[in-house]
Amino acid sequence: MYAVIQTGGKQYRVSEGMTLKVEKIDADEGASIELDKVLLVADGDDVKVGTPYLEGAVTATVKSHGKGRKVSIVKFKRRKHHLKRRGHRQQYTELEITGINAG
């Protein structure tokens, strides 16, 4: 059994017991949260598609928060004595899917 959920502007295919990193969610570590934007639930040949969402939710536990690897941004213009460097580290939340009860 798996589900397709939407969070942080992205869509993820999840199944029970799976861990994944999503955009930062304001919740304490160890807290249980509900992801209510469920787009699809499939159990073998039984597939339910929402219009746009299904009733119910996917429950998950927050394992940790962190920052991703650094992305370097360099702006350079030749012959103009211009060089600009910046960096960015995206924050994420690591979730463990505990249950799928949508449909």
Buried (B, 14 or more C-beta within 10 A) or exposed (E): EBBBBBBEEEEBEBEBEBEBBBEBBEBEEEEEBEBBBBBBBBEEEEEBEBEEBBEBBBBBBBBEBEEEEEEEEEEEEEEEEEEEEEEEEEEBBBBBBBBBEBB
